[in-house]
Amino acid sequence: MKANLEKLAKDNNLHLDPEFLKSLALVLNYGFQDQLEVQMTLENFIVSANLNRLNLREREDLVIRKYSRKTEVDFILFGIITQYPSKKPDLFVDQNKNTEPANIKKALMNLISSISSIEGTFTGRLNNEIIIDPIALYTEV
């Protein structure tokens, strides 16, 4: 029976290699670390806040069951803006890549910039995204 299901899935391009899925899960777990993110739209911006599951009044699965992953209920997010769209240049990037760093401090700053770029692949802010450190998320009664 299992072989028939795998063959049927492969024939319909629905089968993914188990090793690929295992590797993908590892990368996603590293990059997102089980984050619970809330997103809202505000005019032309996306407002995002990462919630701490331990601070929820109810279990996450119950909240999702009540409100859905894409809710139709209006929520109010209260918090502190921590990141917002700007056009500031990255001060840590060495503009002249062909030369050796002048000292260890400059080398470390370039390393931090490189690590930040890699992390940005997973959790980087979008061009129109505002990141909030949430204090409260609620809906009016």
C-alpha positions in Angstrom: 0.0 0.0 0.0 2.8 2.4 1.0 4.7 1.8 -2.3 1.5 2.5 -4.3 1.0 5.8 -2.5 4.7 6.8 -3.1 4.4 5.8 -6.8 1.1 7.8 -7.1 2.7 10.8 -5.5 5.8 10.6 -7.7 3.6 10.2 -10.8 1.7 13.4 -9.9 4.8 15.4 -8.9 3.7 15.4 -5.2 6.6 13.4 -3.8 9.5 15.1 -2.1 12.7 13.4 -1.1 12.6 12.5 2.6 16.3 13.6 3.0 15.5 16.9 1.4 12.5 17.4 3.7 14.7 16.5 6.7 17.4 19.1 5.7 14.7 21.7 5.0 13.2 21.2 8.4 16.7 21.6 10.0 17.3 24.9 8.2 13.8 26.2 9.0 14.1 25.2 12.6 17.5 27.0 12.8 16.3 30.1 11.0 12.9 30.6 12.6 13.4 28.8 15.9 9.6 28.2 16.4 8.7 31.8 16.3 5.1 32.9 16.6 4.8 36.0 14.4 1.8 38.2 14.1 1.5 40.4 11.0 -0.9 43.2 10.3 -1.3 45.7 7.4 -1.1 49.4 8.0 -1.6 51.4 4.9 1.4 50.4 2.7 3.3 48.7 5.5 3.3 45.3 7.1 3.6 45.5 10.9 5.2 42.4 12.5 5.6 41.3 16.1 7.1 38.1 17.4 5.1 36.8 20.4 6.4 34.8 23.3 4.2 31.7 23.6 4.7 31.6 27.3 2.9 35.0 27.6 -0.3 33.8 25.8 -3.4 33.4 28.0 -4.3 30.3 26.0 -2.5 27.6 24.1 -1.4 28.6 20.7 -3.4 25.9 18.9 -6.6 27.1 20.7 -5.9 30.7 19.7 -5.4 29.7 16.0 -8.6 27.5 16.2 -10.6 30.5 17.5 -9.3 33.2 15.2 -7.7 31.3 12.3 -4.2 31.8 10.8 -5.7 34.6 8.6 -8.2 36.1 11.0 -11.1 38.3 10.1 -11.1 39.9 13.6 -9.5 43.2 14.1 -6.7 43.1 16.7 -4.9 46.0 18.4 -1.1 45.7 18.8 0.5 47.8 21.4 4.3 47.9 21.5 7.6 49.6 20.8 8.9 50.0 17.2 12.3 48.3 17.0 12.9 48.3 13.2 11.5 50.4 10.4 12.2 51.1 6.7 15.1 53.4 6.2 17.7 54.1 3.6 20.7 54.3 5.9 23.8 52.5 4.5 25.2 49.5 6.3 28.1 51.1 8.3 29.7 47.7 8.9 30.3 46.8 5.3 33.8 47.4 4.0 33.2 49.4 0.8 36.6 48.3 -0.6 36.4 44.5 -0.6 39.8 44.1 -2.3 41.9 45.3 0.6 42.8 43.6 3.8 41.1 44.9 7.0 43.2 47.5 8.7 42.7 46.0 12.1 40.8 43.3 14.0 37.9 45.7 14.9 37.2 46.3 11.2 37.5 42.6 10.5 34.9 41.8 13.2 32.6 44.5 12.0 32.7 42.9 8.5 32.1 39.5 10.0 29.0 40.8 11.9 27.7 42.3 8.7 28.1 38.9 6.9 26.4 37.0 9.6 23.6 39.6 9.6 23.1 39.1 5.9 22.8 35.3 6.3 20.3 35.7 9.2 18.4 38.2 7.0 17.7 35.4 4.6 15.4 33.9 7.3 14.2 36.7 9.5 15.2 39.9 7.6 12.8 42.8 7.5 11.0 43.4 4.3 11.4 46.9 2.6 7.9 47.9 3.8 7.9 46.1 7.2 7.8 47.6 10.6 8.9 45.4 13.5 7.3 45.9 16.9 8.4 44.6 20.3 4.9 43.7 21.5 3.6 44.7 24.9 0.0 43.7 24.3 -2.1 42.2 21.5 -5.9 42.2 22.0 -9.2 42.5 20.4 -12.1 44.8 21.5 -15.2 43.2 22.9 
